């Protein structure tokens, strides 16, 4: 496999840039066909397997017609799709009856993604996706190019975007090599698998598939049979309720062990040879065991930052560093660059932030606390839940249901811990918020990247004299915590609005 360090030489070998229109790789139709069949595989299998009696051949004919249509579409795309590289833009021409010509300036490309599956590696090709903030799909999806051509195009766009927007900067090493900021060795990737719960995705998918394929009665019977065997084996060591407890604990330990094993395997597949490198003003992340993914995005496209430290992170002395860019994934499709450090020590994460945001002071020292009654506001949800639980349990079990009210003191304790550790800091460059007790996170963004500010007050907030300030940034992911300063004194919240509003309006938005 050609490495990113050879991209500079590959650019000359590939003859880029050129003013002539070029076709994709001659085998691109095959990869388009494989991708299309992957999307329609489940309907085709369902048509063949569940369609009807074995002597009826219409299912086979319909499936054959569908595959033939997919082949025709893939070949048609190869002959009608062209691209041309200009001095500052990429031009894409497609269609025969209804023709279109799309111009994509290099300076507007937020992310350059180079993907290689095992099939791509076999033919020494790669898929290139050019992302911007204009919509819910890539600006251009090039299936496929020769690998040297793909890397040369990535480097050309990377340098073209820098020259068009920012002054050229010197690279730390030879041309195209960049500066390696973070690399995860295999033990660190295994540690990431032990920290995360990624195995739940595989468990949920396997359970859903088994529930759909196997008869419902058969699934219930199998679960009952294996459960009885486990409890019976535990009962042979300790009869009675002691054996039942031992059986339950044994099954729980086994489930956790299997879950962690699956999480480690999935982490090795997704994050093998993870590398974060800086190429001038762009950041590049490459990773993957079977499918190699390489994403490149300018630093200025980063809109917000998130540091995550869950309970399992703290057990291993690690954190995760993620970012939001204006490129947002749709559905299950992975798009853009979202992880700068999937797992690293707290000091290494802070060092990366200082290195990529040299103008900011991180970590900030002047954290400010919340309103003195913020814990009361935070415990409201738990209190309402406890009252509903006690009412439902009391209706079903009588006086024993009042035990649900024990959730109220626990909720108050958690709220006090949360309020004690939550804080915010606003300086000349950053708006930063830290939240959480059991699972903690730090969320921050440059003031120049804020898009809008909002002051929020509910009825209880007005009665307690507090308010919250919410900040909008581009490309915020649904899985990310919102950037917000919650439950501060109302006068302080209004002072923040009065201070930050003119600053946001004055500074130009560069994204």
C-alpha positions in Angstrom: 0.0 0.0 0.0 1.3 3.4 -0.9 1.8 5.5 2.2 0.8 9.1 2.7 4.5 10.0 2.8 4.7 9.2 -0.9 1.8 11.5 -1.8 4.2 14.2 -3.1 5.9 11.9 -5.5 2.6 10.3 -6.5 1.3 13.7 -7.5 4.0 14.1 -10.1 3.7 10.5 -11.2 -0.1 10.9 -11.7 0.3 14.0 -13.8 -1.8 16.2 -11.6 -3.1 18.9 -12.0 -4.4 18.7 -15.5 -6.9 20.6 -17.5 -8.2 17.5 -19.3 -11.2 15.6 -18.3 -10.4 12.2 -16.7 -12.4 9.1 -16.2 -12.4 7.0 -13.1 -10.5 3.7 -12.8 -11.6 1.2 -15.4 -12.8 -1.1 -12.7 -14.8 1.6 -11.0 -18.1 0.1 -12.3 -17.3 -3.1 -10.3 -17.0 -1.1 -7.0 -20.2 0.8 -7.7 -21.9 -2.5 -8.4 -20.6 -4.0 -5.1 -21.7 -0.9 -3.2 -25.2 -1.0 -4.8 -25.6 -4.8 -4.1 -24.7 -4.2 -0.5 -27.5 -1.7 -0.1 -30.0 -4.0 -1.8 -28.7 -7.3 -0.4 -31.4 -7.8 2.3 -34.4 -7.2 -0.1 -32.8 -9.5 -2.7 -32.3 -12.3 -0.1 -35.8 -11.8 1.3 -37.2 -12.0 -2.2 -35.4 -15.3 -2.9 -35.9 -17.0 0.5 -39.3 -15.8 1.5 -40.9 -15.2 -1.8 -43.0 -18.3 -2.2 -43.0 -21.9 -3.3 -39.8 -23.5 -4.6 -41.4 -24.4 -7.9 -42.2 -20.7 -8.7 -39.3 -19.1 -10.6 -40.5 -15.5 -10.6 -38.5 -14.7 -7.5 -35.3 -15.8 -9.3 -36.2 -13.9 -12.4 -37.0 -10.7 -10.4 -33.7 -11.0 -8.5 -31.8 -11.5 -11.8 -33.5 -8.5 -13.3 -32.6 -6.4 -10.3 -28.9 -7.4 -10.5 -28.9 -6.7 -14.2 -30.3 -3.2 -13.6 -27.6 -2.6 -11.0 -24.9 -3.7 -13.4 -26.3 -1.5 -16.2 -26.4 1.5 -13.8 -22.8 0.9 -12.7 -21.5 0.7 -16.3 -23.6 3.7 -17.3 -22.0 5.8 -14.5 -18.5 4.9 -15.5 -19.1 6.1 -19.1 -20.9 9.3 -18.2 -18.9 10.4 -15.2 -15.9 12.7 -15.7 -13.7 15.0 -13.5 -11.3 17.7 -14.3 -8.8 19.4 -12.0 -8.4 23.2 -12.5 -6.1 25.6 -10.8 -8.4 26.2 -7.8 -11.4 23.9 -8.3 -12.5 20.4 -9.1 -15.1 20.0 -11.9 -17.4 17.0 -12.1 -19.4 16.3 -15.2 -22.1 13.6 -15.1 -25.2 12.4 -17.0 -25.9 12.0 -20.7 -29.5 12.8 -21.2 -29.7 15.2 -18.2 -26.2 16.6 -17.9 -24.7 18.5 -15.0 -21.4 20.2 -14.4 -20.5 20.8 -10.7 -17.6 23.1 -9.7 -16.1 22.5 -6.2 -13.5 25.1 -5.1 -10.7 23.6 -3.1 -11.1 26.3 -0.4 -14.7 25.1 0.2 -13.8 21.5 0.7 -14.0 20.7 4.5 -12.9 17.1 4.4 -11.0 14.8 2.1 -11.7 11.2 2.9 -9.7 8.3 1.3 -11.2 4.8 2.0 -9.7 1.4 1.2 -11.4 -1.9 1.8 -9.8 -5.2 1.3 -11.2 -5.3 -2.2 -9.7 -1.9 -2.9 -6.3 -3.1 -1.6 -6.4 -6.1 -3.9 -6.7 -3.8 -7.0 -4.5 -1.0 -5.5 -7.3 1.6 -5.7 -9.1 3.8 -3.3 -12.4 5.7 -3.0 -12.2 9.5 -2.5 -15.0 11.6 -0.9 -15.0 15.4 -0.9 -17.1 16.9 1.8 -18.4 20.4 2.5 -21.1 21.9 4.7 -23.5 22.3 1.8 -25.7 19.3 2.3 -26.4 15.8 3.5 -24.2 14.0 1.0 -20.6 14.4 -0.3 -19.8 17.0 -2.9 -18.1 14.3 -4.9 -17.8 10.6 -4.4 -15.1 9.2 -6.7 -15.5 5.4 -7.0 -12.7 4.6 -7.6 -9.2 6.0 -8.4 -5.8 4.5 -8.6 -4.3 4.8 -5.1 -1.4 7.1 -6.2 -3.9 9.3 -8.0 -6.2 9.4 -4.9 -3.3 10.4 -2.6 -2.1 13.0 -5.1 -5.5 14.5 -5.4 -5.8 14.7 -1.6 -2.5 16.5 -1.4 -3.4 18.8 -4.2 -6.7 19.8 -2.6 -5.0 20.1 0.8 -2.4 22.6 -0.5 -4.8 24.3 -2.8 -7.2 25.0 0.0 -4.4 26.4 2.2 -3.1 28.7 -0.5 -6.6 30.0 -1.3 -7.5 30.9 2.3 -4.4 31.0 4.4 -0.7 32.0 3.8 1.5 29.0 3.1 3.1 27.4 6.2 6.2 25.3 6.4 5.9 21.6 7.1 7.8 19.9 9.9 9.4 17.4 7.7 9.8 16.6 4.0 7.1 17.5 1.5 3.9 15.6 2.2 5.3 13.9 5.4 3.7 16.2 7.9 4.1 16.1 11.7 2.9 13.1 13.6 0.9 14.3 16.6 -0.5 11.0 18.0 -0.2 7.4 17.2 -2.0 4.6 19.1 0.0 1.4 19.5 -1.9 -1.9 19.8 -1.9 -2.0 23.6 -3.5 1.4 23.7 -6.2 0.3 21.2 -6.9 -2.7 23.4 -7.3 -0.3 26.3 -9.8 1.7 24.2 -11.8 -1.4 23.7 -11.8 -2.2 27.4 -13.0 1.4 28.2 -15.7 1.6 25.6 -19.0 -0.3 25.2 -18.7 -0.7 21.4 -19.4 -4.4 21.8 -23.0 -3.5 22.6 -23.5 -2.7 18.9 -22.5 -6.2 17.9 -24.6 -7.8 20.7 -27.7 -5.7 19.8 -27.3 -6.5 16.1 -26.8 -10.2 16.7 -29.8 -10.3 19.0 -32.0 -8.5 16.5 -30.9 -10.7 13.7 -31.5 -13.9 15.7 -34.9 -12.6 16.9 -35.9 -12.0 13.2 -34.6 -15.2 11.8 -35.4 -17.7 14.6 -39.0 -18.3 15.6 -40.1 -16.3 18.7 -41.0 -19.4 20.6 -37.6 -21.0 19.8 -35.7 -18.0 21.0 -37.7 -18.0 24.3 -37.2 -21.7 24.7 -33.4 -21.4 24.1 -33.0 -18.6 26.6 -35.0 -20.5 29.2 -33.0 -23.7 28.6 -29.6 -22.1 28.9 -30.7 -20.1 31.9 -31.9 -23.2 33.7 -28.6 -24.9 32.9 -26.6 -22.1 34.4 -28.6 -21.9 37.6 -28.6 -25.7 37.9 -24.8 -25.7 37.6 -24.5 -23.1 40.3 -27.0 -24.9 42.4 -24.8 -28.0 42.4 -22.3 -26.0 44.5 -24.7 -24.2 46.8 -28.4 -25.2 46.9 -31.2 -22.7 47.6 -31.1 -19.0 47.2 -27.3 -19.0 47.4 -27.0 -21.0 44.3 -29.5 -18.7 42.5 -27.4 -15.7 43.4 -24.2 -17.4 42.3 -25.9 -18.3 39.0 -27.0 -14.8 38.4 -23.6 -13.4 39.2 -21.9 -15.9 37.0 -24.1 -15.1 34.0 -23.5 -11.3 34.7 -19.7 -11.8 34.8 -19.8 -13.9 31.6 -21.9 -11.3 29.8 -19.5 -8.5 30.8 -16.5 -10.6 29.7 -18.0 -11.3 26.3 -19.0 -7.7 25.9 -15.5 -6.4 26.7 -14.0 -9.0 24.3 -16.3 -7.9 21.5 -15.4 -4.2 22.3 -11.7 -5.0 22.1 -12.1 -6.8 18.8 -14.2 -4.0 17.3 -11.7 -1.4 18.5 -8.8 -3.3 16.9 -10.8 -3.4 13.6 -11.7 0.3 13.6 -8.6 1.9 15.2 -5.7 -0.3 14.2 -2.6 1.9 13.5 -4.5 5.1 14.4 -2.4 8.2 13.4 -3.1 11.9 13.8 -0.8 14.1 11.7 -0.6 17.8 10.8 0.1 18.7 7.2 0.5 22.5 7.3 -2.9 23.8 8.3 -4.7 20.5 7.8 -5.2 17.6 10.2 -5.2 14.1 8.8 -6.4 10.9 10.6 -5.8 7.4 9.3 -7.0 4.2 10.9 -8.5 0.8 10.3 -7.4 -2.9 10.1 -9.4 -4.2 7.1 -10.9 -1.0 5.8 -8.3 1.8 5.9 -9.9 5.3 6.4 -8.1 8.5 5.9 -9.7 11.9 6.6 -8.2 15.3 6.1 -9.7 18.6 7.3 -8.3 22.1 7.8 -7.9 23.2 11.4 -10.1 26.3 10.9 -13.0 23.9 10.1 -13.1 22.7 13.7 -16.1 24.3 15.3 -16.1 22.9 18.9 -14.1 20.5 21.0 -15.1 17.8 23.5 -13.1 16.1 26.2 -14.8 13.0 27.6 -13.8 11.1 30.8 -16.2 8.4 31.8 -15.8 6.2 34.9 -14.0 3.5 32.9 -11.7 6.2 31.4 -10.7 7.2 34.9 -10.0 3.5 35.9 -7.4 3.4 33.1 -6.2 7.1 33.5 -7.4 8.1 30.1 -9.6 10.6 28.2 -11.0 11.0 24.7 -10.7 14.1 22.6 -13.3 14.8 19.8 -14.2 17.7 17.6 -17.2 19.0 15.6 -16.7 20.1 12.0 -19.2 21.5 9.6 -19.4 18.1 7.9 -22.2 16.1 9.6 -22.9 12.4 9.1 -26.3 11.2 8.0 -27.8 8.0 9.4 -25.2 5.3 9.8 -22.8 6.8 7.2 -19.6 7.9 8.7 -18.5 11.3 7.4 -16.0 13.9 8.4 -13.4 13.9 11.1 -14.7 13.6 14.7 -12.0 12.0 16.8 -8.5 13.5 17.3 -7.6 11.2 20.2 -9.9 8.2 20.8 -8.0 7.4 23.9 -5.0 9.2 25.5 -3.7 10.4 28.9 -5.2 13.6 30.3 -1.9 15.4 29.9 -1.6 14.3 26.3 -5.1 15.5 25.5 -4.4 18.9 27.0 -1.1 19.1 25.1 -2.9 18.4 21.8 -5.4 21.2 22.6 -2.6 23.6 23.3 -0.8 22.6 20.2 -3.8 22.9 17.9 -5.2 26.1 19.7 -2.0 28.0 20.5 -3.8 31.2 20.9 -6.0 29.8 23.7 -5.1 29.2 27.3 -5.9 25.5 28.1 -6.8 24.3 30.6 -8.3 27.5 31.9 -7.7 28.4 35.5 -10.6 30.7 36.3 -13.5 28.3 36.5 -16.7 29.9 37.8 -19.4 27.9 39.7 -23.2 27.7 39.3 -26.0 29.4 41.2 -26.0 28.3 44.9 -29.4 26.5 44.3 -28.4 24.9 41.1 -28.4 21.5 42.8 -32.1 21.9 43.6 -32.8 22.6 39.9 -30.7 19.6 38.8 -32.5 17.2 41.2 -36.0 18.1 39.9 -36.0 15.3 37.3 -35.0 12.7 39.8 -37.6 13.9 42.3 -40.4 13.7 39.8 -39.3 10.2 38.8 -39.2 9.0 42.4 -42.8 10.3 43.0 -44.1 8.6 39.9 -42.2 5.4 40.8 -43.6 5.4 44.3 -47.1 6.0 43.1 -47.0 3.2 40.6 -45.3 0.7 43.0 -47.7 1.7 45.8 -50.7 1.0 43.6 -49.2 -2.5 42.7 -47.5 -3.5 46.0 -49.1 -1.4 48.6 -47.0 0.1 51.4 -43.8 -1.5 50.0 -44.1 0.8 47.0 -43.1 3.8 49.2 -39.6 2.5 49.0 -39.4 4.3 45.7 -39.2 7.6 47.6 -35.6 6.5 48.6 -34.6 7.7 45.2 -35.1 11.3 46.2 -32.1 11.6 48.6 -30.0 9.7 46.1 -31.1 12.2 43.4 -30.3 15.1 45.7 -26.8 13.7 46.4 -26.0 13.2 42.7 -27.3 16.7 41.9 -25.1 18.2 44.6 -22.0 16.4 43.3 -22.9 17.5 39.8 -23.4 21.1 40.7 -20.1 21.1 42.8 -18.0 19.9 39.8 -19.8 21.9 37.1 -18.2 25.2 36.0 -17.6 27.5 33.1 -14.9 29.9 31.9 -15.1 32.7 29.4 -11.9 34.5 28.3 -10.8 36.5 25.3 -10.6 33.4 23.1 -12.7 30.5 24.5 -16.1 29.6 26.0 -15.5 26.5 28.0 -17.9 24.4 30.2 -17.2 21.4 32.3 -20.0 19.1 33.6 -20.6 15.7 35.1 -19.7 13.7 38.2 -19.8 10.0 37.4 -19.1 10.6 33.7 -17.4 14.0 33.0 -16.9 16.1 29.9 -15.4 19.4 28.9 -17.0 21.3 26.0 -15.4 24.4 24.6 -15.3 26.5 21.4 -13.6 29.6 20.1 -15.7 32.8 20.4 -15.2 33.4 16.7 -16.9 30.0 16.0 -20.1 30.7 17.9 -23.1 31.1 15.6 -25.8 32.2 18.0 -26.5 32.8 21.7 -29.7 32.1 23.6 -30.8 33.0 27.1 -33.2 30.4 28.6 -35.4 30.6 31.7 -38.1 28.2 32.8 -40.8 29.1 35.5 -38.7 27.5 38.2 -35.6 29.2 37.0 -37.3 32.6 37.2 -38.5 31.8 40.8 -35.0 30.8 41.9 -33.3 33.7 40.1 -31.2 31.7 37.7 -30.9 31.3 33.9 -29.0 29.3 31.3 -27.0 30.5 28.2 -26.9 28.2 25.2 -24.4 28.5 22.3 -24.9 27.2 18.8 -21.9 26.0 16.7 -21.9 24.5 13.2 -21.7 20.8 12.8 -22.7 19.9 16.3 -23.3 16.1 16.5 -26.4 14.7 18.1 -24.2 12.5 20.3 -22.2 15.5 21.6 -23.1 17.3 24.7 -24.5 20.8 24.0 -22.4 23.8 24.6 -24.3 25.6 27.4 -23.8 27.3 30.7 -26.7 26.1 32.9 -28.2 27.5 36.1 -26.1 30.6 36.8 -27.3 33.7 38.5 -29.6 35.6 36.1 -27.6 38.8 36.4 -24.4 36.9 35.5 -26.2 35.2 32.5 -27.4 38.6 31.2 -23.9 40.0 31.6 -22.5 37.1 29.6 -25.0 37.8 26.8 -24.1 41.5 26.9 -20.4 40.7 26.7 -20.4 37.9 24.1 -23.1 39.2 21.8 -21.1 42.1 20.4 -18.0 39.9 20.3 -19.7 37.3 18.2 -21.2 39.9 15.9 -17.8 41.7 15.5 -15.6 38.6 14.7 -15.8 37.1 11.2 -17.0 33.5 11.0 -14.3 31.4 9.4 -15.5 27.8 8.8 
